[in-house]
Amino acid sequence: MKIPQKDFNQELRKTIDGYEKQLENDLFSLERKYKIFFLQKQQKIEVSFDREGQNPFESGYSSSISLGIIDEDGELVDLLKINIWECNYLFLGLPMSRMIPGAKLVGELVDESVKEIRHEIRDYLEEFLQEDEK
């Protein structure tokens, strides 16, 4: 959901921090849980939490989680990436790297809840493991 600069406040910052921390923890927890199943298929999963920038309310800040499936040759088979928060200047709907006259600072927060994202990741892993069995 897009959030205009006028709605940037301490409550939103806490929400962003909460999403980032919880999803990072959940992602690494799921990696530990599913790692053995992928090793049995001579594959592995790699996860990462990525953050660019220091202040979530500055243009250029972004945070996301990624989960990659790697085959026995080290090749990326599939990738799931979920953006948590991104903040940019927008001018006529296009992201800008810096402020220009008429641009507005806008943030975009993931629409799903942490619980829904956790289920999405789990379903993705389960589906990927079942595909190979067919």
WOGI-V603415 format. One record per residue. N is the residue number from 1. NEAR is the number of other ideal C-beta (glycine too) atoms within 12 Angstrom. D_CENTER is the distance of its C-alpha to the mean C-alpha in Angstrom with 1 decimal. Layout:
BEGIN
n:N near:NEAR d_center:D_CENTER
n:N near:NEAR d_center:D_CENTER
END
This chain:
BEGIN
n:1 near:16 d_center:14.1
n:2 near:20 d_center:15.8
n:3 near:28 d_center:17.4
n:4 near:19 d_center:20.4
n:5 near:22 d_center:21.4
n:6 near:12 d_center:24.2
n:7 near:19 d_center:21.9
n:8 near:25 d_center:20.2
n:9 near:16 d_center:21.6
n:10 near:12 d_center:21.4
n:11 near:12 d_center:20.3
n:12 near:24 d_center:17.2
n:13 near:23 d_center:16.5
n:14 near:14 d_center:17.0
n:15 near:25 d_center:14.6
n:16 near:34 d_center:11.7
n:17 near:22 d_center:12.9
n:18 near:23 d_center:13.2
n:19 near:35 d_center:9.7
n:20 near:31 d_center:8.5
n:21 near:20 d_center:11.4
n:22 near:24 d_center:11.5
n:23 near:38 d_center:8.1
n:24 near:30 d_center:8.9
n:25 near:19 d_center:12.4
n:26 near:31 d_center:11.7
n:27 near:38 d_center:9.9
n:28 near:22 d_center:12.8
n:29 near:17 d_center:15.2
n:30 near:29 d_center:14.5
n:31 near:29 d_center:14.8
n:32 near:16 d_center:18.2
n:33 near:20 d_center:19.2
n:34 near:30 d_center:18.7
n:35 near:23 d_center:19.6
n:36 near:14 d_center:23.3
n:37 near:23 d_center:23.0
n:38 near:30 d_center:21.5
n:39 near:16 d_center:24.1
n:40 near:14 d_center:26.8
n:41 near:23 d_center:25.8
n:42 near:15 d_center:25.8
n:43 near:28 d_center:22.1
n:44 near:25 d_center:19.4
n:45 near:34 d_center:15.7
n:46 near:25 d_center:13.7
n:47 near:34 d_center:10.5
n:48 near:21 d_center:8.9
n:49 near:27 d_center:7.2
n:50 near:23 d_center:7.7
n:51 near:27 d_center:9.4
n:52 near:20 d_center:12.0
n:53 near:19 d_center:14.9
n:54 near:12 d_center:16.5
n:55 near:20 d_center:17.0
n:56 near:35 d_center:14.3
n:57 near:27 d_center:17.3
n:58 near:23 d_center:18.1
n:59 near:28 d_center:17.6
n:60 near:24 d_center:15.3
n:61 near:30 d_center:12.9
n:62 near:30 d_center:9.2
n:63 near:34 d_center:6.3
n:64 near:28 d_center:2.8
n:65 near:38 d_center:3.3
n:66 near:27 d_center:6.0
n:67 near:39 d_center:9.1
n:68 near:26 d_center:12.3
n:69 near:32 d_center:15.7
n:70 near:23 d_center:18.6
n:71 near:19 d_center:22.2
n:72 near:14 d_center:25.3
n:73 near:10 d_center:25.9
n:74 near:13 d_center:22.7
n:75 near:13 d_center:21.4
n:76 near:18 d_center:17.9
n:77 near:23 d_center:18.5
n:78 near:23 d_center:15.2
n:79 near:20 d_center:11.5
n:80 near:28 d_center:8.6
n:81 near:24 d_center:5.4
n:82 near:34 d_center:3.1
n:83 near:30 d_center:3.5
n:84 near:37 d_center:4.8
n:85 near:39 d_center:8.0
n:86 near:32 d_center:10.0
n:87 near:37 d_center:13.8
n:88 near:32 d_center:16.4
n:89 near:27 d_center:20.0
n:90 near:25 d_center:20.8
n:91 near:19 d_center:24.3
n:92 near:11 d_center:25.4
n:93 near:13 d_center:21.9
n:94 near:14 d_center:21.0
n:95 near:23 d_center:18.6
n:96 near:21 d_center:20.9
n:97 near:15 d_center:20.5
n:98 near:14 d_center:23.3
n:99 near:17 d_center:25.3
n:100 near:16 d_center:28.0
n:101 near:9 d_center:30.5
n:102 near:12 d_center:29.2
n:103 near:20 d_center:25.5
n:104 near:26 d_center:23.5
n:105 near:30 d_center:20.6
n:106 near:28 d_center:17.9
n:107 near:38 d_center:14.5
n:108 near:25 d_center:12.0
n:109 near:33 d_center:10.2
n:110 near:30 d_center:8.3
n:111 near:17 d_center:11.5
n:112 near:18 d_center:11.3
n:113 near:17 d_center:12.3
n:114 near:27 d_center:10.9
n:115 near:14 d_center:13.7
n:116 near:17 d_center:12.8
n:117 near:31 d_center:9.3
n:118 near:26 d_center:11.2
n:119 near:17 d_center:13.8
n:120 near:26 d_center:11.7
n:121 near:33 d_center:10.6
n:122 near:23 d_center:14.3
n:123 near:18 d_center:15.7
n:124 near:29 d_center:14.0
n:125 near:31 d_center:15.5
n:126 near:19 d_center:18.8
n:127 near:19 d_center:19.2
n:128 near:28 d_center:18.8
n:129 near:25 d_center:21.3
n:130 near:13 d_center:23.7
n:131 near:15 d_center:23.7
n:132 near:19 d_center:25.4
n:133 near:11 d_center:28.0
n:134 near:7 d_center:29.3
END
